Amino acid sequence: MADMQFTILLEKDNDGGYTARCLELKGVYGQGETEKEALKEIQTALDIALNYYKEKKLVFPYRKIIQVKRDVQIETTST
């Protein structure tokens, strides 16, 4: 299989720990107590998903990640 790059969103949970999800492949997640654990879990989930697509000869769903930068103005009021 050719080298593929995936975008992983790593977030800190409110209750501690971390979650990671693949933005290109819906339903591919990982979680762990540390960033390292969450990234290890997402790697395992990616391996499983890629093997599944290969075995079933499925086409990857088309999803395109676009980064948009916007200036956000925040209004503040003093009371």
Order of alpha helices (4+ residues) and beta strands (2+ residues): beta-beta-beta-alpha
